Amino acid sequence: MLDELKKGLAHFKTITYKKHEKLYSDLENTQNPHTLFIACSDSRVSPEILIDSDPGEVFTIRNIANTVPAYETSLNDITTVSSIEYAIDVLGVEEVIICGHSNCGGCAAVLNGWGHLTDLPYTQNYLKPLETVKEKIEKENAFKDEKTKARLMEQMNVVEQVNHLKTFPGIQEKLATGQLEIEGWYFDIKSGNVSVYDESSNAFIKSEEYKSIR
Ligand SMILES: [Zn+2]
């Protein structure tokens, strides 16, 4: 497999880098990304591929189940909050996307119980805050089928993380002055569709239809 990675490097240098040679040269000493993209570490969810972006456009954070701690518990995930701080305060990104996805292993682990995570103490501890999302799903959708519940867990998790992000005073300030926009997205792996959370209808709407209802 390592040989395959080297082949990938060769392809990057001869094709991809070549195509963006001027861009990489311009970006040598600076970056000015417009977007902070917070996605799951899942190998199927690649922000740059999803939004078809070039190098230098997107600052990314990836972790299991695309989580953001709330302000009062921010020190529980210093990696994520320090990256957010840098993106907002230093790079001055104008948009934050929090993107969940279908068949998310992190969300499934929370929804289906901790039984199979007993040998993964770090993961279990990390995912604990998602319990509140699970409780909401179980309470309001107790009789729905497992597949529906899984999707609700993944989507409501996105909403929860957007709400967490909005608890930071610095973010609230930028939202109030229109310097920042935040959207919650949901990527369906099989169809390739991305839907966007619409607060007024409390629903995820296909990205191509979302624009027209705003
Ligand atoms: Zn995931």
py3Dmol code that shows the C-alpha trace and the ligand (Angstrom):
import py3Dmol

protein = """\
ATOM      1  CA  MET A   1       0.000   0.000   0.000  1.00  0.00           C
ATOM      2  CA  LEU A   2       2.867   2.397   0.723  1.00  0.00           C
ATOM      3  CA  ASP A   3       3.894   2.029  -2.909  1.00  0.00           C
ATOM      4  CA  GLU A   4       0.428   3.165  -3.921  1.00  0.00           C
ATOM      5  CA  LEU A   5       0.827   6.261  -1.770  1.00  0.00           C
ATOM      6  CA  LYS A   6       4.098   7.055  -3.546  1.00  0.00           C
ATOM      7  CA  LYS A   7       2.324   6.662  -6.886  1.00  0.00           C
ATOM      8  CA  GLY A   8      -0.226   9.143  -5.604  1.00  0.00           C
ATOM      9  CA  LEU A   9       2.576  11.561  -4.730  1.00  0.00           C
ATOM     10  CA  ALA A  10       4.018  11.223  -8.207  1.00  0.00           C
ATOM     11  CA  HIS A  11       0.599  11.920  -9.718  1.00  0.00           C
ATOM     12  CA  PHE A  12       0.208  14.952  -7.465  1.00  0.00           C
ATOM     13  CA  LYS A  13       3.559  16.382  -8.504  1.00  0.00           C
ATOM     14  CA  THR A  14       3.227  15.772 -12.229  1.00  0.00           C
ATOM     15  CA  ILE A  15      -0.496  16.487 -12.714  1.00  0.00           C
ATOM     16  CA  THR A  16      -2.246  18.208  -9.780  1.00  0.00           C
ATOM     17  CA  TYR A  17       0.626  20.407  -8.637  1.00  0.00           C
ATOM     18  CA  LYS A  18       1.452  21.274 -12.214  1.00  0.00           C
ATOM     19  CA  LYS A  19      -2.135  22.411 -12.759  1.00  0.00           C
ATOM     20  CA  HIS A  20      -1.969  24.675  -9.674  1.00  0.00           C
ATOM     21  CA  GLU A  21       1.699  25.641  -9.877  1.00  0.00           C
ATOM     22  CA  LYS A  22       1.048  29.382  -9.908  1.00  0.00           C
ATOM     23  CA  LEU A  23      -1.477  29.065  -7.080  1.00  0.00           C
ATOM     24  CA  TYR A  24       0.975  27.130  -4.873  1.00  0.00           C
ATOM     25  CA  SER A  25       3.612  29.741  -5.610  1.00  0.00           C
ATOM     26  CA  ASP A  26       1.210  32.542  -4.607  1.00  0.00           C
ATOM     27  CA  LEU A  27       0.282  30.638  -1.459  1.00  0.00           C
ATOM     28  CA  GLU A  28       3.866  29.987  -0.405  1.00  0.00           C
ATOM     29  CA  ASN A  29       3.917  32.534   2.396  1.00  0.00           C
ATOM     30  CA  THR A  30       0.257  33.173   3.071  1.00  0.00           C
ATOM     31  CA  GLN A  31      -3.177  31.621   3.249  1.00  0.00           C
ATOM     32  CA  ASN A  32      -6.506  33.356   3.091  1.00  0.00           C
ATOM     33  CA  PRO A  33      -9.210  30.681   3.310  1.00  0.00           C
ATOM     34  CA  HIS A  34     -12.808  31.898   3.146  1.00  0.00           C
ATOM     35  CA  THR A  35     -14.286  28.902   4.935  1.00  0.00           C
ATOM     36  CA  LEU A  36     -13.756  26.834   8.046  1.00  0.00           C
ATOM     37  CA  PHE A  37     -15.053  23.352   7.276  1.00  0.00           C
ATOM     38  CA  ILE A  38     -15.666  21.021  10.227  1.00  0.00           C
ATOM     39  CA  ALA A  39     -16.242  17.458   9.056  1.00  0.00           C
ATOM     40  CA  CYS A  40     -16.048  13.901  10.316  1.00  0.00           C
ATOM     41  CA  SER A  41     -12.708  12.084  10.034  1.00  0.00           C
ATOM     42  CA  ASP A  42     -14.562   9.450   8.000  1.00  0.00           C
ATOM     43  CA  SER A  43     -12.552   8.535   4.891  1.00  0.00           C
ATOM     44  CA  ARG A  44     -15.591   9.043   2.651  1.00  0.00           C
ATOM     45  CA  VAL A  45     -16.133  12.675   3.600  1.00  0.00           C
ATOM     46  CA  SER A  46     -13.600  14.917   1.925  1.00  0.00           C
ATOM     47  CA  PRO A  47     -14.427  18.648   2.228  1.00  0.00           C
ATOM     48  CA  GLU A  48     -12.290  19.747  -0.725  1.00  0.00           C
ATOM     49  CA  ILE A  49     -13.910  17.175  -3.010  1.00  0.00           C
ATOM     50  CA  LEU A  50     -17.441  18.018  -1.797  1.00  0.00           C
ATOM     51  CA  ILE A  51     -17.182  21.727  -2.542  1.00  0.00           C
ATOM     52  CA  ASP A  52     -14.699  21.399  -5.390  1.00  0.00           C
ATOM     53  CA  SER A  53     -12.266  23.843  -3.799  1.00  0.00           C
ATOM     54  CA  ASP A  54      -8.680  24.712  -4.631  1.00  0.00           C
ATOM     55  CA  PRO A  55      -5.731  24.724  -2.208  1.00  0.00           C
ATOM     56  CA  GLY A  56      -5.858  27.736   0.103  1.00  0.00           C
ATOM     57  CA  GLU A  57      -9.659  28.042   0.125  1.00  0.00           C
ATOM     58  CA  VAL A  58     -10.698  25.909   3.064  1.00  0.00           C
ATOM     59  CA  PHE A  59      -9.366  25.547   6.590  1.00  0.00           C
ATOM     60  CA  THR A  60     -10.467  22.153   7.860  1.00  0.00           C
ATOM     61  CA  ILE A  61     -11.047  20.454  11.182  1.00  0.00           C
ATOM     62  CA  ARG A  62     -11.877  16.779  11.126  1.00  0.00           C
ATOM     63  CA  ASN A  63     -12.726  14.643  14.116  1.00  0.00           C
ATOM     64  CA  ILE A  64     -15.012  11.745  14.918  1.00  0.00           C
ATOM     65  CA  ALA A  65     -18.630  12.808  14.274  1.00  0.00           C
ATOM     66  CA  ASN A  66     -17.713  16.431  13.409  1.00  0.00           C
ATOM     67  CA  THR A  67     -18.056  17.738  16.948  1.00  0.00           C
ATOM     68  CA  VAL A  68     -17.522  21.131  18.551  1.00  0.00           C
ATOM     69  CA  PRO A  69     -17.567  21.503  22.326  1.00  0.00           C
ATOM     70  CA  ALA A  70     -19.841  24.130  23.874  1.00  0.00           C
ATOM     71  CA  TYR A  71     -18.099  27.223  25.255  1.00  0.00           C
ATOM     72  CA  GLU A  72     -18.391  26.123  28.895  1.00  0.00           C
ATOM     73  CA  THR A  73     -16.773  22.752  28.130  1.00  0.00           C
ATOM     74  CA  SER A  74     -14.349  24.033  25.495  1.00  0.00           C
ATOM     75  CA  LEU A  75     -11.245  22.793  27.284  1.00  0.00           C
ATOM     76  CA  ASN A  76     -12.501  19.233  26.800  1.00  0.00           C
ATOM     77  CA  ASP A  77     -11.402  19.470  23.168  1.00  0.00           C
ATOM     78  CA  ILE A  78      -8.540  21.911  22.937  1.00  0.00           C
ATOM     79  CA  THR A  79      -7.525  20.699  19.469  1.00  0.00           C
ATOM     80  CA  THR A  80     -10.858  21.645  17.942  1.00  0.00           C
ATOM     81  CA  VAL A  81     -11.322  24.942  19.784  1.00  0.00           C
ATOM     82  CA  SER A  82      -7.793  26.144  19.092  1.00  0.00           C
ATOM     83  CA  SER A  83      -8.291  25.455  15.373  1.00  0.00           C
ATOM     84  CA  ILE A  84     -11.612  27.325  15.460  1.00  0.00           C
ATOM     85  CA  GLU A  85      -9.974  30.217  17.299  1.00  0.00           C
ATOM     86  CA  TYR A  86      -7.218  30.438  14.706  1.00  0.00           C
ATOM     87  CA  ALA A  87      -9.615  30.233  11.765  1.00  0.00           C
ATOM     88  CA  ILE A  88     -11.950  32.896  13.130  1.00  0.00           C
ATOM     89  CA  ASP A  89      -9.578  35.325  14.872  1.00  0.00           C
ATOM     90  CA  VAL A  90      -6.444  35.091  12.745  1.00  0.00           C
ATOM     91  CA  LEU A  91      -7.535  33.887   9.303  1.00  0.00           C
ATOM     92  CA  GLY A  92     -10.862  35.721   9.481  1.00  0.00           C
ATOM     93  CA  VAL A  93     -12.928  33.098   7.658  1.00  0.00           C
ATOM     94  CA  GLU A  94     -16.357  34.315   6.588  1.00  0.00           C
ATOM     95  CA  GLU A  95     -18.206  30.996   6.715  1.00  0.00           C
ATOM     96  CA  VAL A  96     -18.235  27.961   8.949  1.00  0.00           C
ATOM     97  CA  ILE A  97     -19.681  24.701   7.691  1.00  0.00           C
ATOM     98  CA  ILE A  98     -20.324  21.819  10.056  1.00  0.00           C
ATOM     99  CA  CYS A  99     -20.905  18.757   7.910  1.00  0.00           C
ATOM    100  CA  GLY A 100     -22.294  15.451   9.122  1.00  0.00           C
ATOM    101  CA  HIS A 101     -22.844  12.410   6.939  1.00  0.00           C
ATOM    102  CA  SER A 102     -24.813   9.196   6.461  1.00  0.00           C
ATOM    103  CA  ASN A 103     -23.626   5.973   8.105  1.00  0.00           C
ATOM    104  CA  CYS A 104     -21.504   7.855  10.622  1.00  0.00           C
ATOM    105  CA  GLY A 105     -19.777   5.342  12.895  1.00  0.00           C
ATOM    106  CA  GLY A 106     -19.418   7.870  15.716  1.00  0.00           C
ATOM    107  CA  CYS A 107     -23.128   8.669  15.757  1.00  0.00           C
ATOM    108  CA  ALA A 108     -24.020   4.978  15.488  1.00  0.00           C
ATOM    109  CA  ALA A 109     -21.808   4.173  18.477  1.00  0.00           C
ATOM    110  CA  VAL A 110     -23.715   6.668  20.614  1.00  0.00           C
ATOM    111  CA  LEU A 111     -27.139   5.627  19.338  1.00  0.00           C
ATOM    112  CA  ASN A 112     -26.557   1.896  19.677  1.00  0.00           C
ATOM    113  CA  GLY A 113     -25.011   1.998  23.132  1.00  0.00           C
ATOM    114  CA  TRP A 114     -21.530   1.777  24.473  1.00  0.00           C
ATOM    115  CA  GLY A 115     -21.246  -2.017  24.601  1.00  0.00           C
ATOM    116  CA  HIS A 116     -18.771  -2.349  21.737  1.00  0.00           C
ATOM    117  CA  LEU A 117     -16.735   0.656  22.856  1.00  0.00           C
ATOM    118  CA  THR A 118     -15.628  -0.676  26.227  1.00  0.00           C
ATOM    119  CA  ASP A 119     -12.122  -1.281  24.873  1.00  0.00           C
ATOM    120  CA  LEU A 120     -11.998   2.254  23.459  1.00  0.00           C
ATOM    121  CA  PRO A 121     -11.958   4.468  26.542  1.00  0.00           C
ATOM    122  CA  TYR A 122     -10.798   7.596  24.697  1.00  0.00           C
ATOM    123  CA  THR A 123     -13.487   7.287  22.045  1.00  0.00           C
ATOM    124  CA  GLN A 124     -16.162   6.578  24.625  1.00  0.00           C
ATOM    125  CA  ASN A 125     -15.162   9.605  26.658  1.00  0.00           C
ATOM    126  CA  TYR A 126     -14.934  11.799  23.582  1.00  0.00           C
ATOM    127  CA  LEU A 127     -18.405  10.837  22.348  1.00  0.00           C
ATOM    128  CA  LYS A 128     -20.149  11.240  25.714  1.00  0.00           C
ATOM    129  CA  PRO A 129     -21.498  14.756  25.001  1.00  0.00           C
ATOM    130  CA  LEU A 130     -23.501  13.279  22.081  1.00  0.00           C
ATOM    131  CA  GLU A 131     -25.669  11.464  24.619  1.00  0.00           C
ATOM    132  CA  THR A 132     -27.937  14.516  24.816  1.00  0.00           C
ATOM    133  CA  VAL A 133     -28.663  14.202  21.074  1.00  0.00           C
ATOM    134  CA  LYS A 134     -29.433  10.520  21.484  1.00  0.00           C
ATOM    135  CA  GLU A 135     -31.801  11.219  24.366  1.00  0.00           C
ATOM    136  CA  LYS A 136     -33.697  13.729  22.232  1.00  0.00           C
ATOM    137  CA  ILE A 137     -33.983  11.240  19.359  1.00  0.00           C
ATOM    138  CA  GLU A 138     -35.163   8.435  21.632  1.00  0.00           C
ATOM    139  CA  LYS A 139     -37.708  10.676  23.324  1.00  0.00           C
ATOM    140  CA  GLU A 140     -39.256  12.203  20.227  1.00  0.00           C
ATOM    141  CA  ASN A 141     -38.889   9.305  17.793  1.00  0.00           C
ATOM    142  CA  ALA A 142     -39.085   6.196  19.937  1.00  0.00           C
ATOM    143  CA  PHE A 143     -41.200   4.272  17.403  1.00  0.00           C
ATOM    144  CA  LYS A 144     -39.282   5.142  14.262  1.00  0.00           C
ATOM    145  CA  ASP A 145     -37.240   2.436  12.534  1.00  0.00           C
ATOM    146  CA  GLU A 146     -33.507   2.102  13.152  1.00  0.00           C
ATOM    147  CA  LYS A 147     -32.482   3.603   9.825  1.00  0.00           C
ATOM    148  CA  THR A 148     -34.593   6.709  10.392  1.00  0.00           C
ATOM    149  CA  LYS A 149     -33.246   7.073  13.912  1.00  0.00           C
ATOM    150  CA  ALA A 150     -29.669   6.789  12.641  1.00  0.00           C
ATOM    151  CA  ARG A 151     -30.248   9.564  10.110  1.00  0.00           C
ATOM    152  CA  LEU A 152     -31.952  11.746  12.720  1.00  0.00           C
ATOM    153  CA  MET A 153     -29.028  11.180  15.077  1.00  0.00           C
ATOM    154  CA  GLU A 154     -26.553  12.240  12.369  1.00  0.00           C
ATOM    155  CA  GLN A 155     -28.594  15.285  11.378  1.00  0.00           C
ATOM    156  CA  MET A 156     -29.513  16.432  14.874  1.00  0.00           C
ATOM    157  CA  ASN A 157     -25.881  16.024  15.838  1.00  0.00           C
ATOM    158  CA  VAL A 158     -25.016  18.617  13.178  1.00  0.00           C
ATOM    159  CA  VAL A 159     -27.622  20.992  14.643  1.00  0.00           C
ATOM    160  CA  GLU A 160     -26.247  20.392  18.146  1.00  0.00           C
ATOM    161  CA  GLN A 161     -22.696  21.189  17.043  1.00  0.00           C
ATOM    162  CA  VAL A 162     -23.828  24.373  15.245  1.00  0.00           C
ATOM    163  CA  ASN A 163     -25.551  25.408  18.482  1.00  0.00           C
ATOM    164  CA  HIS A 164     -22.364  24.669  20.446  1.00  0.00           C
ATOM    165  CA  LEU A 165     -20.383  26.872  18.094  1.00  0.00           C
ATOM    166  CA  LYS A 166     -22.852  29.697  18.667  1.00  0.00           C
ATOM    167  CA  THR A 167     -22.149  29.640  22.425  1.00  0.00           C
ATOM    168  CA  PHE A 168     -18.694  31.210  21.939  1.00  0.00           C
ATOM    169  CA  PRO A 169     -18.804  34.970  22.644  1.00  0.00           C
ATOM    170  CA  GLY A 170     -16.403  35.772  19.793  1.00  0.00           C
ATOM    171  CA  ILE A 171     -18.584  33.856  17.331  1.00  0.00           C
ATOM    172  CA  GLN A 172     -21.763  35.536  18.614  1.00  0.00           C
ATOM    173  CA  GLU A 173     -20.180  38.919  18.037  1.00  0.00           C
ATOM    174  CA  LYS A 174     -19.209  38.110  14.453  1.00  0.00           C
ATOM    175  CA  LEU A 175     -22.643  36.638  13.699  1.00  0.00           C
ATOM    176  CA  ALA A 176     -24.320  39.765  15.072  1.00  0.00           C
ATOM    177  CA  THR A 177     -22.237  42.061  12.884  1.00  0.00           C
ATOM    178  CA  GLY A 178     -22.657  39.915   9.784  1.00  0.00           C
ATOM    179  CA  GLN A 179     -18.959  39.065   9.579  1.00  0.00           C
ATOM    180  CA  LEU A 180     -19.664  35.361   9.849  1.00  0.00           C
ATOM    181  CA  GLU A 181     -22.213  32.837   8.624  1.00  0.00           C
ATOM    182  CA  ILE A 182     -22.649  29.303   9.917  1.00  0.00           C
ATOM    183  CA  GLU A 183     -24.402  26.452   8.125  1.00  0.00           C
ATOM    184  CA  GLY A 184     -25.047  22.842   9.108  1.00  0.00           C
ATOM    185  CA  TRP A 185     -24.764  20.349   6.250  1.00  0.00           C
ATOM    186  CA  TYR A 186     -25.563  16.668   5.834  1.00  0.00           C
ATOM    187  CA  PHE A 187     -23.825  14.562   3.186  1.00  0.00           C
ATOM    188  CA  ASP A 188     -25.598  11.438   1.968  1.00  0.00           C
ATOM    189  CA  ILE A 189     -22.817   9.155   0.783  1.00  0.00           C
ATOM    190  CA  LYS A 190     -24.888   6.928  -1.520  1.00  0.00           C
ATOM    191  CA  SER A 191     -26.733   9.664  -3.435  1.00  0.00           C
ATOM    192  CA  GLY A 192     -24.034  12.310  -3.229  1.00  0.00           C
ATOM    193  CA  ASN A 193     -26.671  14.817  -2.075  1.00  0.00           C
ATOM    194  CA  VAL A 194     -25.801  17.463   0.458  1.00  0.00           C
ATOM    195  CA  SER A 195     -28.645  19.039   2.409  1.00  0.00           C
ATOM    196  CA  VAL A 196     -28.527  22.202   4.478  1.00  0.00           C
ATOM    197  CA  TYR A 197     -30.178  22.779   7.833  1.00  0.00           C
ATOM    198  CA  ASP A 198     -32.956  25.367   7.682  1.00  0.00           C
ATOM    199  CA  GLU A 199     -33.675  26.762  11.118  1.00  0.00           C
ATOM    200  CA  SER A 200     -37.118  28.143  10.316  1.00  0.00           C
ATOM    201  CA  SER A 201     -38.502  24.767   9.243  1.00  0.00           C
ATOM    202  CA  ASN A 202     -36.188  22.725  11.486  1.00  0.00           C
ATOM    203  CA  ALA A 203     -35.396  20.501   8.512  1.00  0.00           C
ATOM    204  CA  PHE A 204     -32.552  19.638   6.167  1.00  0.00           C
ATOM    205  CA  ILE A 205     -33.207  20.897   2.655  1.00  0.00           C
ATOM    206  CA  LYS A 206     -31.380  19.893  -0.556  1.00  0.00           C
ATOM    207  CA  SER A 207     -28.567  22.363  -1.093  1.00  0.00           C
ATOM    208  CA  GLU A 208     -29.809  23.354  -4.560  1.00  0.00           C
ATOM    209  CA  GLU A 209     -33.273  24.165  -3.140  1.00  0.00           C
ATOM    210  CA  TYR A 210     -32.000  25.835   0.026  1.00  0.00           C
ATOM    211  CA  LYS A 211     -30.815  28.974  -1.748  1.00  0.00           C
ATOM    212  CA  SER A 212     -34.205  29.755  -3.214  1.00  0.00           C
ATOM    213  CA  ILE A 213     -36.059  29.615   0.125  1.00  0.00           C
ATOM    214  CA  ARG A 214     -33.717  32.025   1.897  1.00  0.00           C
TER     215      ARG A 214
END
"""
ligand_1 = """\
1
ZN
Zn -18.688 10.113 10.782
"""
view = py3Dmol.view(width=600, height=400)
view.addModel(protein, "pdb")
view.setStyle({"model": 0}, {"cartoon": {"style": "trace"}})
view.addModel(ligand_1, "xyz")
view.setStyle({"model": 1}, {"stick": {}})
view.zoomTo()
view.show()
